[in-house]
Amino acid sequence: MSELVTGEAVALELRPAKLPSRALAVVIDLVVAFTVYIVVTLGIVASTASLDEAAAAAVAVATFVLVLVGVPIAVETLSHGRSLGKLACGLRVVRDDGGPIRFRHALVRGAVGVVEILMTFGVVACIASLVSERGRRLGDVFAGTLVVRERVPAGPARFVPPPPPWLVGRFAGLDLSGVPDGLWLAVRSYLTRMGQLDPQVGWAMAERLAGDLAACTGTPAPRDVPPAAYLAAVVHERRSRDAQRAFGGGAAGVAPGGARPADGPGPVYPGAGAPVGQPVGPADAAVPPALDVAPARAREDEGPGTGFVPPA
């Protein structure tokens, strides 16, 4: 998978194309291009039989450049990275950030491709693609592009649980501009899988991620908030800011706690059922859900409890 990350800390599921599929796409493109080139050349030879040798050579060079270089560049530009061969193999050329390519990207790829594909019979392109981690040839490196697979089986989207209601808006003053995309992705991955982790391991991982997040924001994590709930609250705060910038308010169909109305019961956070101000730790995360059956009036005396119970 590519390591591209969106504003909501979601990794773009772009799978870089490897050498076999790219080579097949290039072969298809070359067969079509040379067929067109031969037909055009025969037509030009028949119509320019009266020209002298120098003029015929100039026409031949112009035909070669236009058909074998100019046409592929125009096709990639107009189709946003889908040539005939790439369309047949389910491939597409995109920018390094995942966006569609422009004329300058196609121009650089086509110009470098003359040397590494046409003049060296694809040897340089094959070596560069094998050496590159993402299968890029020299034209992709210079143009800042990447060939990806479009026909990828869609997997189920993982749901990021919302924070406890009493934490919503508590971290509105945090400076999140210094948090790298890699850390956002790690936090999101933890939140989507925390129910599958061992309580001790999950607690240690949440503490480490909370410490890294606090170091990037410049504000220490609250001691009265379980680290998993803190991570969920900060991620919710970032998503709320993104929605405000995009729509001028909250996203449509999202409840104040960050969950969709049809999401059902809230998530389970390790240690989130402890009263505020009381130390929480891995031992609290290991308490079975069956023990958390205190009456509602007893919970009111505990402070702003979340109602979440730790996993078994």
Buried (B, 14 or more C-beta within 10 A) or exposed (E): EBEBBEEEBBBBBBBBBBBEBBBBBBEBBBEBBEEEBEEBBEEBBEEEEEBEEEEBEEBBEEBBEEBBBBBBBBBBBEBBBBBBBBBEBBBBBBBBEBEBBEEEBBBBBBBBBBEBBBEEEBEBBBBBBEEBEBBBBBBBBBBBBBBBBBEEEEEEEEEBBBBBBBBBBBBEEBEBEEBEBEBBBBBBBBBBEBEEBEBBEBBBBBBEBBEBBBBBBEEEBBEBBBBBBBBBBBBBBBBBBBBEEEEEEEBEEBBEBBBEEEBEEBBBBBBBBBEBEEEBBBEBBBBEEEEBEEEEEEBEEBEEBBBBBBBE
